[in-house]
Amino acid sequence: MSDQTDEDDPLPEGALGHLRVLDFTALIQGPMATQILGDLGADVIKFERHDGEWSRHWGIGNGRTHDELDSFLAFNRNKRSVAVDLKDPATRDRILALGQHADSGTRTFRW
C-alpha cells in the first residue's frame, strides 16, 4: 500500500471526479454500487483480503478474460485495488490515515 496523498494523484474526470471512496465490499451488491460511482468518475480504492475477494475465484458463469473471472471484472471496473491484512496494526493505521482523505466508505461483509 502506498502513502500517496491527494496531491500525488490527479482526480479522475467525471461528475463525481472530486470524490474518493474506500471500498470494502464483496459479493455483487457492494461492488456494483461502487462500480457505478467509479463509472461516474469517483476515485474508488477497493480493499480485498490478502487472498483476494471471493469473486476473483468464483463467479457467474465462470467465464475468464486475461485470467480474471468476467463477473469480477464486470463489477470492479474503474477501481484501484489492493490486498490487505486488516489484522495487521500497521496496515489498519495506514487505511485510517487514507480515510482522512476519503469522502465515503462502503462495506458489505465482515473479514
N, C-alpha and C positions, 0 to 999 in steps of 0.2 A: 504494500500500500504506500503510495507516495504522500509527501507532505505538501502537495500543491495547494495554493490559495486561489481565490477568485482572480487575482491579478495575473497569475501564471497561465490561466486557462480562459481563452476567449469564449464568451457565451454563444451558444448556437442561435441561428436566426429562427424566427417564427413568432407566433402570437404569445407563446409562453417562454420565449428565449431568455427572459430575465429571471426565471425560476430554477432553483436547484432542488432536486427531490432525492432523498435517500430511500432506496427501495429494498426492503427486507421481505419481499413477497415470494410465494411459491404457488403451486397448483396452477389454476388458469385465471381466476378472478383478479387477483392482485397484479400479476404480470400483464394482463390485458389492460387494466386501468392505467398502470404506469407506462405501458406502451403508447397509449393514446396521448398521455402527457408528453412523452418523447416525440411522438409524431407532430405535435404542435410546437415543438422547439425547446421544451424544458430539458435541462441537463439532468438526466436520470442516472444515478450511480447505483447499480444493483450489487447487493452483497449476498454472497452464497456461502453455504457451508464449505469447508475445505475439500470435500469430495464432490462438490457441485450440486446445484439444485437437482432434485429428483427427475425433473422433466428433461434434463440432459441425457438421462439413461433410459427413460421410459416415456413413450408419448403416444399421441393419437395417430394410429396407422403405422407408426414406426418407420416412416419414410426418412431418408437421410440425404442431406446435401453437404458436401465437404466435411464428412464425418460428424456432422451435428444433426440431431433429430429435427425434422421440419417443424414439428409443433413447438419445440423450444425456440427455434429461430423466428417463428411467426409471432410469438408473444413477447419476445425480448429484443426486438429490433430497436434501434435508436437509443441504446443504453450503453453505458460503460459498465463493465462487470469486474468484480474482484472476489476471490475466495478468501474467507477469513475464518479464524477460530475465535469465537466470541468468549471462550473460556480463558483466553489469554488476556491478562490485565492490560498489557501494553497496547494490544490491538483495540480493546474497548476504549482506552483513553484516546487513541487516535481517531476512532469513529466519533466519539463525543466531541472532540475538537473540530472535526469536519462538520458535525451537526451545528456548530456555531455559525457556519456559513451557509446552511441549508434553509430553504423556505418551508419544506414539508418533509415528512417521513411517512412511509407506509409499511405495514406488515400484515401478513395473513397466516402466520404459522408460529409455532414455538420451535426453538432449536434445542 
